[in-house]
Amino acid sequence: MKNICTMLAALCVLATSCKKENSTQKSPSQNDSTAFSVNFNLGDFNVQSGGLQTTGLKSVNALKDQISYLHYAVYRGSPSDERYAYQVRKQLMQTANDANFGAITDTLYSKRYGIYFVGAKNAGIIYPSEIHGTAGYYITHPIYDPQTPTLSKELYYAKIDTTVTSSIKKSVTLKRMVSMFTVRINDIMPANADKVVITYRDYPPGFDLAIGTGRIRFREDLYDDLAVTYQVTASDRGKENFSASTVIWPYRYLGINISCYDKNGNTIVSKDVTPNYEDSYFNVAINTHYICEGSLFAQSASFKVSVDERWNAPIKVPFNISYLKHKK
């Protein structure tokens, strides 16, 4: 009887061992996904970029002439996934001093990915943040924060939403991820004017890489306003055409206000820019220069907003992806 029990126990151990071995062989990570080698090459720009003011174009010679930091971030799945920004495949940051600056090698599997590039003069961060999804649900998106008090005109990005299945060779275009808003006051600046303040109401704290706009807020909350102060100098007083420009995130603002104050902080005049969206918002499109021009101090003060078509030209970057089957 003792021998029979011993034999049964041995058979149970053997059966369990066989079951574990079969389970390992059918691991989804090994059998359901194929690994591919991925090479990204962001070489010299060697093209014309949009003029950073309103006076035409400027030549860009090399990647490091335009940016000093390059962020690379890859996420698994779709931007509509609840935990999209937590499904990080890879994140890295290169600096212009790196020997391989602009060249990225990675390994991806036969899955869907969101691939993002951010080029900047200063080192920023990319972090996950909740935004409103559909039907009341929250989803997480990757948000870029430049970690600077003001935005630079030299902020560029590109995104690729793709399912890796075969070899791909394509050219990617890095575009500015910021916009510019310029105010030109045509009438004479008063003698008692001390400063002009431009206020952007409900200003987003970062840039949503998945959507391509300033971070969308929760419906019930408002962001802090961004108030940018421009000092009026002695040479500005008594003259026309005072001008001030602000680099801002593309976003649907609750309003834009232009105010002028004296040295004691008293308001000389305060005017809102006419909304351009649904009579309630001022929508700022990505990579666009808006010129808001008109009279501020006249009783019938009004501003006309136009777009500088020369500012939003994209920057084309050589970009090659080569997918090669990974040898196991």
Sequence and secondary structure as in RCSB ss.txt:
>XXXX:A:sequence
MKNICTMLAALCVLATSCKKENSTQKSPSQNDSTAFSVNFNLGDFNVQSGGLQTTGLKSVNALKDQISYLHYAVY
RGSPSDERYAYQVRKQLMQTANDANFGAITDTLYSKRYGIYFVGAKNAGIIYPSEIHGTAGYYITHPIYDPQTPT
LSKELYYAKIDTTVTSSIKKSVTLKRMVSMFTVRINDIMPANADKVVITYRDYPPGFDLAIGTGRIRFREDLYDD
LAVTYQVTASDRGKENFSASTVIWPYRYLGINISCYDKNGNTIVSKDVTPNYEDSYFNVAINTHYICEGSLFAQS
ASFKVSVDERWNAPIKVPFNISYLKHKK
>XXXX:A:secstr
 HHHHHHHHHHHHHHHHHHHHHHHHT HHHHS  EEEEEEE     EEE  SSSS  EEE  HHHH SEEEEEEE
ES TTSTTGGG EEEEEEEETTSTTTTEEEEEEESSEEEEEEEEESS  EEEEEEEE STT EEEEEEEE  SSS
  S EEEEEEEEE  S     EEEEES EEEEEEE S   TT  EEEEEEES  SSEETTTTEE    TT     
EEEEEE  TTTTT S EEEEEEE  EEESEEEEEEE TTS EEEEEE   SBTTTBEEE TT EEEEEEESSSTT
 EEEEEEETTT   EEE      EE   
